């Protein structure tokens, strides 16, 4: 997570005789600024009234189920028109772009994707998928993993792509050559460790991952793990923040350990 | 003045003292009644005779529907599922009794934190599969409004189990069962092993099974704290104390075959406070034994196992604490970032820890070498003599390593068949077990919690059938042996 929200404990709740354990996660930060006042008021009310608490829980649940709804599998489309069309439709619906083999990029451009143009590509495998900024998550990845000839996948700045999603990517090991994870807030070095299955990978972009604890060291270890792959990402200088838009163009050729 | 005083008394909310208890005094005249009422009022208002002697806020409540003995991951998981599966909000009052609020000896915090689906029993595989789903969606299950989301630090690197010639056939049949249940496991030959993990010495390895998805290791402390936080938000009471006594009643009953047995029901649990002789009797309907390494002791308190050996009354709960060591070492040339948790044919296991070439691992000792579970002191000679040679033989890079630290923890070891005990006791009708998992309790805790909650609320297992793990198998002698314990 980029910056965990601090938990505010305005009123020490009655713990029924519980003393806090010495290793308890305590993160109470004094709130600053007026935008926190609204949150404080809400929390104050939620601590005292069951209705407010239930309402907030309900709203939280709604947010979560919205993401799940967007990531459902299109099994009917998959059965009827094949996995390529289903995968492409999924990506376009999420707001990404798709490139079939031998064709041009198809963008979603805001409106609902026209299914007619996709239907003509039933037997054409999907070559590249650009799912940047899409709300794709673990379940939604099902639609992408069926694309067995996928060569390039871009998951830049996807807010719900995390280590669990990366652990599923081994299914694309035969074909995937290019993968970009730049700017994903939930990807850490633990998920990057399971990219070792992708032996055909030639280009991997791991720049600007806020959850990675040590970007320089991670880059070195990734280069050792994938000797044939060009790993773009962290600068050797730790203090500099790499810019998400312009990826670092320095081609550091990996030297096998 | 009199009416004002009554309102004041009612407004203070002093419960349990109602003026209606004076109904028995209707034989007295009007003056008598007034003086009685005055006396009650005087005792209730402050400064009167009815002051509670001391503060009882540290004591558990006097009544609770369910008392869970043990506040580790299994106990908290049962509490969570009980509150989640109850039919009406607030229907069940749950009390969790934990003797050590620092969890200094609890197996949960000292665990290596691995989770795998590579078991030989279908029930174990299903338990692990559900638990991995739970962990993946932990922020949906354990979300508390306004608290930061949980970060389990899950490493999805998988488990690699190596098998020699003798074990290869069993490994293969195990992998078949695992794939049938839906686990993503693949078999590797020594050749493939050498290609994928060149740092392994494959001499003596005939076959290996590698978990591709849903296996790895995580931070057990985070899971414990997340469960605690959520469970408290759901209204479960916590108490720090030790269970010292069960007060139960017995009934002599006759079975259908005419045999006489004694059925017991626990009515009260005596919870003794830390560092004092003070105790609180808690009236309860159901007791759940999730005390981990101390479950055997708790079961003895309930009278389980007191009887002639060979009978159902005489069958003890065969769970005892066993000490296991975990060593942390640094090896600069060790296996890279891709290394899974490797479990060797000899019983030695290790995994990476973090980015800095630190590793941790250990080995299960044989029956003769079992260390004394009296305390959690670490025996470093065990590493020198038993763990390191086998490690270095399998992974040649580990010939030069430096031990950084070590710790010890307990397994709640089931001496009968090393698998968990779940479900009610046949004779003590309201004691349910959730213990005895012999080293894989943490990874199955979410699913086992749900199973026990279903058993308590519905009377049978609904989602995963754990009838094979009931207590009665100890009496009937039916072992459900798990072949992949290390």
Interface residues (C-beta under 8 A of the other chain):
Chain A: X1 X4 X5 X6 X7 X8 X13 X15 X16 X17 X18 X19 X21 X22 X23 X24 X25 X27 X39 X42 X43 X46 X53 X56 X57 X60 X64 X138 X163 X164 X166 X167 X168 X170 X188 X189 X190 X191 X192 X193 X194 X196 X197 X213 X214 X217 X218 X221 X222 X224 X225
Chain B: X57 X58 X59 X60 X61 X101 X102 X103 X109 X136 X140 X143 X145 X146 X147 X148 X149 X151 X153 X154 X155 X156 X157 X158 X212 X213 X214 X216 X221 X222 X225 X232 X237 X238 X239 X240 X336 X337 X338 X355 X356
